[in-house]
């Protein structure tokens, strides 16, 4: 099995767990449109990153700190999972798996 395929399988399984966690915490979520600008070579292009839109009581949450509960949970699933809230320039709705030096 190729490394990329293995990473994509782990990432996908992790997303299922993350969605379940978010929903059980009383929130709702959706994948954010991938039409948002991403740098060429981003993990989004190879299926190893996703941006989420999380809602509470019908309100779209936009602050990085609003996503901290999900980001902290995400990092417990797999030691290679990364949350954008930890980045130098925080991106709270970003969830990914490290691959070839990228997060």
TIPA-226162 format. One record per atom (N, C-alpha, C, O): residue number from 1; residue in three letters; y, x, z. Coordinates in Angstrom, 2 decimals. Example, Ala and Ser with C-alpha at 12.3 -4.5 7.8 and 13.67 -1.06 7.14 Angstrom:
R   num   residuo        py        px        pz
R     1       ala     -5.69     13.19      7.80
R     1       ala     -4.50     12.30      7.80
R     1       ala     -3.30     13.20      7.80
R     1       ala     -3.32     14.24      8.46
R     2       ser     -2.25     12.85      7.08
R     2       ser     -1.06     13.67      7.14
R     2       ser      0.03     12.90      7.87
R     2       ser      1.14     13.41      8.04
% end
This chain:
R   num   residuo        py        px        pz
R     1       unk     -1.17      0.85      0.00
R     1       unk      0.00      0.00      0.00
R     1       unk      1.24      0.89      0.00
R     1       unk      1.29      1.89      0.72
R     2       unk      2.22      0.54     -0.80
R     2       unk      3.43      1.35     -0.85
R     2       unk      4.25      1.15      0.42
R     2       unk      4.15      0.11      1.08
R     3       unk      5.05      2.14      0.75
R     3       unk      5.89      2.06      1.95
R     3       unk      6.86      0.88      1.84
R     3       unk      7.08      0.17      2.82
R     4       unk      7.45      0.69      0.66
R     4       unk      8.40     -0.41      0.49
R     4       unk      7.72     -1.76      0.70
R     4       unk      8.27     -2.63      1.38
R     5       unk      6.54     -1.94      0.13
R     5       unk      5.82     -3.20      0.28
R     5       unk      5.50     -3.45      1.76
R     5       unk      5.67     -4.56      2.26
R     6       unk      5.04     -2.42      2.44
R     6       unk      4.71     -2.55      3.87
R     6       unk      5.96     -2.91      4.69
R     6       unk      5.89     -3.77      5.56
R     7       unk      7.07     -2.26      4.40
R     7       unk      8.32     -2.56      5.11
R     7       unk      8.77     -4.00      4.84
R     7       unk      9.21     -4.70      5.75
R     8       unk      8.66     -4.45      3.58
R     8       unk      9.07     -5.81      3.24
R     8       unk      8.21     -6.84      3.97
R     8       unk      8.73     -7.86      4.41
R     9       unk      6.92     -6.58      4.10
R     9       unk      6.04     -7.50      4.82
R     9       unk      6.43     -7.57      6.30
R     9       unk      6.50     -8.65      6.87
R    10       unk      6.68     -6.42      6.92
R    10       unk      7.08     -6.40      8.33
R    10       unk      8.43     -7.08      8.52
R    10       unk      8.63     -7.83      9.48
R    11       unk      9.36     -6.82      7.61
R    11       unk     10.69     -7.43      7.67
R    11       unk     10.59     -8.95      7.56
R    11       unk     11.22     -9.67      8.33
R    12       unk      9.81     -9.43      6.61
R    12       unk      9.66    -10.87      6.41
R    12       unk      9.04    -11.54      7.63
R    12       unk      9.50    -12.60      8.06
R    13       unk      7.99    -10.94      8.18
R    13       unk      7.36    -11.49      9.38
R    13       unk      8.36    -11.49     10.54
R    13       unk      8.38    -12.43     11.34
R    14       unk      9.17    -10.46     10.64
R    14       unk     10.18    -10.40     11.69
R    14       unk     11.22    -11.48     11.53
R    14       unk     11.66    -12.07     12.52
R    15       unk     11.63    -11.76     10.30
R    15       unk     12.60    -12.83     10.07
R    15       unk     12.07    -14.18     10.54
R    15       unk     12.81    -14.98     11.10
R    16       unk     10.78    -14.42     10.31
R    16       unk     10.18    -15.68     10.77
R    16       unk     10.29    -15.79     12.29
R    16       unk     10.62    -16.85     12.82
R    17       unk     10.00    -14.69     12.98
R    17       unk     10.10    -14.69     14.45
R    17       unk     11.55    -14.88     14.90
R    17       unk     11.81    -15.59     15.87
R    18       unk     12.49    -14.23     14.19
R    18       unk     13.90    -14.36     14.54
R    18       unk     14.39    -15.79     14.36
R    18       unk     15.08    -16.32     15.23
R    19       unk     14.03    -16.41     13.27
R    19       unk     14.44    -17.79     13.03
R    19       unk     13.89    -18.70     14.12
R    19       unk     14.61    -19.56     14.64
R    20       unk     12.64    -18.52     14.47
R    20       unk     12.03    -19.32     15.54
R    20       unk     12.78    -19.12     16.86
R    20       unk     13.05    -20.09     17.57
R    21       unk     13.11    -17.88     17.18
R    21       unk     13.85    -17.57     18.41
R    21       unk     15.22    -18.24     18.41
R    21       unk     15.62    -18.85     19.41
R    22       unk     15.94    -18.14     17.30
R    22       unk     17.27    -18.73     17.20
R    22       unk     17.20    -20.25     17.40
R    22       unk     17.99    -20.82     18.15
R    23       unk     16.25    -20.88     16.72
R    23       unk     16.11    -22.34     16.81
R    23       unk     15.72    -22.78     18.23
R    23       unk     16.25    -23.77     18.74
R    24       unk     14.81    -22.05     18.86
R    24       unk     14.39    -22.39     20.22
R    24       unk     15.51    -22.19     21.24
R    24       unk     15.50    -22.80     22.31
R    25       unk     16.49    -21.32     20.90
R    25       unk     17.63    -21.09     21.79
R    25       unk     18.69    -22.18     21.63
R    25       unk     19.72    -22.15     22.30
R    26       unk     18.45    -23.14     20.74
R    26       unk     19.37    -24.25     20.58
R    26       unk     20.39    -24.09     19.47
R    26       unk     21.31    -24.89     19.34
R    27       unk     20.22    -23.07     18.67
R    27       unk     21.11    -22.82     17.54
R    27       unk     20.39    -23.25     16.25
R    27       unk     19.20    -23.57     16.26
R    28       unk     21.13    -23.23     15.17
R    28       unk     20.55    -23.43     13.84
R    28       unk     20.98    -22.26     12.99
R    28       unk     22.01    -21.64     13.25
R    29       unk     20.21    -21.95     11.96
R    29       unk     20.58    -20.82     11.12
R    29       unk     20.19    -21.06      9.68
R    29       unk     19.35    -21.90      9.35
R    30       unk     20.82    -20.28      8.83
R    30       unk     20.53    -20.30      7.40
R    30       unk     20.79    -18.90      6.87
R    30       unk     21.61    -18.16      7.41
R    31       unk     20.09    -18.55      5.82
R    31       unk     20.40    -17.29      5.17
R    31       unk     21.79    -17.43      4.55
R    31       unk     22.10    -18.43      3.92
R    32       unk     22.61    -16.42      4.75
R    32       unk     23.93    -16.43      4.13
R    32       unk     23.75    -16.16      2.65
R    32       unk     22.82    -15.46      2.25
R    33       unk     24.63    -16.70      1.83
R    33       unk     24.50    -16.46      0.39
R    33       unk     24.51    -14.98      0.08
R    33       unk     25.35    -14.23      0.59
R    34       unk     23.57    -14.54     -0.74
R    34       unk     23.50    -13.11     -1.05
R    34       unk     24.50    -12.72     -2.13
R    34       unk     24.49    -11.59     -2.61
R    35       unk     25.35    -13.66     -2.51
R    35       unk     26.41    -13.34     -3.44
R    35       unk     27.52    -12.55     -2.79
R    35       unk     28.45    -12.09     -3.45
R    36       unk     27.43    -12.40     -1.46
R    36       unk     28.43    -11.63     -0.76
R    36       unk     28.34    -10.18     -1.24
R    36       unk     27.26     -9.70     -1.57
R    37       unk     29.47     -9.49     -1.28
R    37       unk     29.46     -8.13     -1.83
R    37       unk     28.66     -7.17     -0.95
R    37       unk     28.90     -7.04      0.25
R    38       unk     27.73     -6.50     -1.58
R    38       unk     26.97     -5.45     -0.92
R    38       unk     27.07     -4.20     -1.77
R    38       unk     27.12     -4.27     -3.00
R    39       unk     27.09     -3.08     -1.11
R    39       unk     27.15     -1.83     -1.85
R    39       unk     25.88     -1.64     -2.67
R    39       unk     24.79     -2.01     -2.23
R    40       unk     26.04     -1.06     -3.84
R    40       unk     24.86     -0.77     -4.66
R    40       unk     23.96      0.17     -3.85
R    40       unk     24.44      1.11     -3.22
R    41       unk     22.68     -0.10     -3.88
R    41       unk     21.73      0.69     -3.11
R    41       unk     21.51      0.15     -1.71
R    41       unk     20.75      0.72     -0.93
R    42       unk     22.18     -0.96     -1.37
R    42       unk     22.02     -1.58     -0.07
R    42       unk     20.58     -2.06      0.12
R    42       unk     19.88     -2.34     -0.85
R    43       unk     20.15     -2.14      1.35
R    43       unk     18.81     -2.65      1.64
R    43       unk     18.65     -4.10      1.21
R    43       unk     17.53     -4.57      1.04
R    44       unk     19.74     -4.82      1.04
R    44       unk     19.68     -6.19      0.52
R    44       unk     19.02     -6.21     -0.86
R    44       unk     18.29     -7.15     -1.18
R    45       unk     19.28     -5.19     -1.66
R    45       unk     18.77     -5.14     -3.04
R    45       unk     17.26     -4.95     -3.11
R    45       unk     16.65     -5.30     -4.12
R    46       unk     16.66     -4.41     -2.06
R    46       unk     15.21     -4.17     -2.08
R    46       unk     14.46     -5.09     -1.10
R    46       unk     13.29     -4.86     -0.81
R    47       unk     15.13     -6.11     -0.61
R    47       unk     14.48     -7.09      0.26
R    47       unk     14.23     -6.64      1.68
R    47       unk     13.30     -7.10      2.33
R    48       unk     15.07     -5.72      2.16
R    48       unk     14.89     -5.22      3.52
R    48       unk     16.08     -5.51      4.44
R    48       unk     16.19     -4.94      5.52
R    49       unk     16.96     -6.39      3.99
R    49       unk     18.10     -6.80      4.82
R    49       unk     18.46     -8.24      4.47
R    49       unk     18.29     -8.69      3.34
R    50       unk     18.97     -8.94      5.48
R    50       unk     19.41    -10.31      5.28
R    50       unk     20.61    -10.57      6.18
R    50       unk     20.72    -10.02      7.27
R    51       unk     21.50    -11.40      5.69
R    51       unk     22.63    -11.86      6.48
R    51       unk     22.37    -13.31      6.85
R    51       unk     21.95    -14.11      6.01
R    52       unk     22.63    -13.64      8.10
R    52       unk     22.40    -14.99      8.59
R    52       unk     23.73    -15.68      8.88
R    52       unk     24.72    -15.04      9.23
R    53       unk     23.73    -16.97      8.74
R    53       unk     24.80    -17.83      9.23
R    53       unk     24.19    -18.61     10.38
R    53       unk     23.25    -19.37     10.19
R    54       unk     24.73    -18.42     11.57
R    54       unk     24.22    -19.12     12.75
R    54       unk     25.23    -20.18     13.18
R    54       unk     26.44    -19.94     13.16
R    55       unk     24.72    -21.34     13.56
R    55       unk     25.55    -22.48     13.92
R    55       unk     25.18    -22.95     15.33
R    55       unk     24.02    -22.94     15.73
R    56       unk     26.19    -23.38     16.06
R    56       unk     25.99    -23.98     17.37
R    56       unk     26.81    -25.27     17.40
R    56       unk     28.02    -25.26     17.18
R    57       unk     26.13    -26.37     17.68
R    57       unk     26.78    -27.69     17.69
R    57       unk     27.54    -27.94     16.38
R    57       unk     28.62    -28.52     16.38
R    58       unk     26.96    -27.51     15.27
R    58       unk     27.54    -27.72     13.95
R    58       unk     28.65    -26.75     13.57
R    58       unk     29.17    -26.81     12.46
R    59       unk     29.01    -25.86     14.49
R    59       unk     30.08    -24.89     14.23
R    59       unk     29.49    -23.56     13.77
R    59       unk     28.62    -23.00     14.43
R    60       unk     29.99    -23.05     12.64
R    60       unk     29.57    -21.76     12.12
R    60       unk     30.12    -20.65     13.00
R    60       unk     31.33    -20.57     13.21
R    61       unk     29.26    -19.80     13.51
R    61       unk     29.68    -18.71     14.38
R    61       unk     30.04    -17.50     13.52
R    61       unk     29.26    -17.09     12.66
R    62       unk     31.21    -16.93     13.76
R    62       unk     31.69    -15.85     12.90
R    62       unk     31.90    -14.52     13.61
R    62       unk     32.05    -13.49     12.95
R    63       unk     31.91    -14.52     14.92
R    63       unk     32.17    -13.28     15.66
R    63       unk     30.87    -12.51     15.89
R    63       unk     29.81    -13.10     16.14
R    64       unk     30.96    -11.19     15.82
R    64       unk     29.79    -10.35     16.05
R    64       unk     29.15    -10.67     17.39
R    64       unk     27.92    -10.74     17.49
R    65       unk     29.95    -10.85     18.43
R    65       unk     29.38    -11.12     19.76
R    65       unk     28.61    -12.43     19.80
R    65       unk     27.73    -12.60     20.65
R    66       unk     28.92    -13.37     18.89
R    66       unk     28.17    -14.62     18.82
R    66       unk     26.72    -14.39     18.40
R    66       unk     25.85    -15.22     18.67
R    67       unk     26.48    -13.27     17.74
R    67       unk     25.15    -12.96     17.21
R    67       unk     24.37    -11.99     18.10
R    67       unk     23.22    -11.65     17.81
R    68       unk     25.00    -11.55     19.17
R    68       unk     24.36    -10.54     20.03
R    68       unk     23.01    -10.98     20.55
R    68       unk     22.07    -10.18     20.58
R    69       unk     22.88    -12.23     20.98
R    69       unk     21.60    -12.70     21.51
R    69       unk     20.49    -12.54     20.46
R    69       unk     19.37    -12.17     20.81
R    70       unk     20.80    -12.81     19.21
R    70       unk     19.81    -12.68     18.14
R    70       unk     19.57    -11.22     17.80
R    70       unk     18.43    -10.81     17.56
R    71       unk     20.63    -10.43     17.79
R    71       unk     20.50     -9.00     17.50
R    71       unk     19.67     -8.26     18.52
R    71       unk     18.84     -7.42     18.17
R    72       unk     19.88     -8.58     19.79
R    72       unk     19.10     -7.94     20.85
R    72       unk     17.62     -8.33     20.74
R    72       unk     16.74     -7.49     20.92
R    73       unk     17.35     -9.59     20.46
R    73       unk     15.97    -10.01     20.27
R    73       unk     15.36     -9.32     19.06
R    73       unk     14.23     -8.82     19.13
R    74       unk     16.09     -9.29     17.95
R    74       unk     15.61     -8.67     16.71
R    74       unk     15.11     -7.25     16.95
R    74       unk     14.06     -6.86     16.44
R    75       unk     15.86     -6.47     17.72
R    75       unk     15.49     -5.08     17.96
R    75       unk     14.24     -4.93     18.82
R    75       unk     13.63     -3.86     18.83
R    76       unk     13.85     -5.98     19.55
R    76       unk     12.64     -5.89     20.37
R    76       unk     11.37     -6.13     19.55
R    76       unk     10.28     -5.78     19.98
R    77       unk     11.51     -6.72     18.37
R    77       unk     10.34     -7.05     17.56
R    77       unk      9.69     -5.80     16.97
R    77       unk      8.47     -5.69     16.91
R    78       unk     10.53     -4.87     16.52
R    78       unk     10.02     -3.67     15.84
R    78       unk     11.02     -2.55     16.07
R    78       unk     12.22     -2.77     15.92
R    79       unk     10.56     -1.35     16.41
R    79       unk     11.50     -0.26     16.68
R    79       unk     12.33      0.16     15.46
R    79       unk     13.33      0.85     15.61
R    80       unk     11.92     -0.25     14.27
R    80       unk     12.67      0.08     13.06
R    80       unk     13.66     -1.01     12.65
R    80       unk     14.36     -0.85     11.65
R    81       unk     13.71     -2.11     13.39
R    81       unk     14.64     -3.18     13.06
R    81       unk     16.04     -2.80     13.54
R    81       unk     16.21     -2.25     14.63
R    82       unk     17.03     -3.09     12.70
R    82       unk     18.42     -2.76     13.01
R    82       unk     19.28     -4.03     12.95
R    82       unk     19.05     -4.92     12.13
R    83       unk     20.27     -4.07     13.84
R    83       unk     21.21     -5.17     13.87
R    83       unk     22.59     -4.64     13.54
R    83       unk     23.02     -3.62     14.08
R    84       unk     23.29     -5.33     12.65
R    84       unk     24.60     -4.89     12.21
R    84       unk     25.66     -4.83     13.29
R    84       unk     26.68     -4.16     13.12
R    85       unk     25.45     -5.51     14.38
R    85       unk     26.41     -5.44     15.49
R    85       unk     26.47     -4.07     16.13
R    85       unk     27.43     -3.76     16.85
R    86       unk     25.47     -3.24     15.88
R    86       unk     25.45     -1.88     16.41
R    86       unk     26.09     -0.86     15.47
R    86       unk     26.23      0.31     15.84
R    87       unk     26.48     -1.29     14.28
R    87       unk     27.04     -0.37     13.29
R    87       unk     28.43      0.10     13.70
R    87       unk     29.09     -0.55     14.52
R    88       unk     28.87      1.21     13.15
R    88       unk     30.21      1.75     13.40
R    88       unk     31.26      0.69     13.07
R    88       unk     32.23      0.50     13.82
R    89       unk     31.07      0.01     11.96
R    89       unk     31.90     -1.14     11.60
R    89       unk     31.01     -2.36     11.73
R    89       unk     30.28     -2.70     10.80
R    90       unk     31.05     -3.04     12.89
R    90       unk     30.10     -4.11     13.19
R    90       unk     30.02     -5.20     12.11
R    90       unk     31.02     -5.62     11.53
R    91       unk     28.78     -5.61     11.89
R    91       unk     28.45     -6.65     10.91
R    91       unk     27.42     -7.53     11.59
R    91       unk     26.22     -7.45     11.32
R    92       unk     27.91     -8.40     12.50
R    92       unk     27.04     -9.13     13.41
R    92       unk     25.97     -9.99     12.80
R    92       unk     24.94    -10.22     13.43
R    93       unk     26.17    -10.46     11.59
R    93       unk     25.17    -11.35     11.00
R    93       unk     24.15    -10.61     10.14
R    93       unk     23.37    -11.25      9.44
R    94       unk     24.15     -9.29     10.19
R    94       unk     23.24     -8.45      9.39
R    94       unk     22.00     -8.06     10.20
R    94       unk     22.09     -7.60     11.33
R    95       unk     20.84     -8.27      9.58
R    95       unk     19.55     -7.91     10.17
R    95       unk     18.77     -7.14      9.12
R    95       unk     18.68     -7.57      7.97
R    96       unk     18.20     -6.00      9.52
R    96       unk     17.51     -5.17      8.53
R    96       unk     16.41     -4.35      9.19
R    96       unk     16.23     -4.37     10.41
R    97       unk     15.68     -3.64      8.34
R    97       unk     14.68     -2.67      8.80
R    97       unk     15.04     -1.32      8.18
R    97       unk     15.36     -1.25      7.00
R    98       unk     15.00     -0.27      8.98
R    98       unk     15.36      1.05      8.50
R    98       unk     14.40      1.49      7.39
R    98       unk     13.19      1.29      7.47
R    99       unk     14.98      2.10      6.35
R    99       unk     14.19      2.57      5.22
R    99       unk     14.94      3.69      4.52
R    99       unk     16.08      3.52      4.07
R   100       unk     14.30      4.84      4.42
R   100       unk     14.87      6.00      3.73
R   100       unk     16.28      6.34      4.23
R   100       unk     17.19      6.59      3.44
R   101       unk     16.43      6.34      5.53
R   101       unk     17.70      6.73      6.14
R   101       unk     18.79      5.66      6.13
R   101       unk     19.91      5.92      6.56
R   102       unk     18.46      4.48      5.66
R   102       unk     19.45      3.39      5.63
R   102       unk     19.08      2.33      6.66
R   102       unk     17.92      2.16      7.01
R   103       unk     20.11      1.61      7.13
R   103       unk     19.87      0.52      8.07
R   103       unk     20.56     -0.71      7.54
R   103       unk     20.50     -1.77      8.18
% end
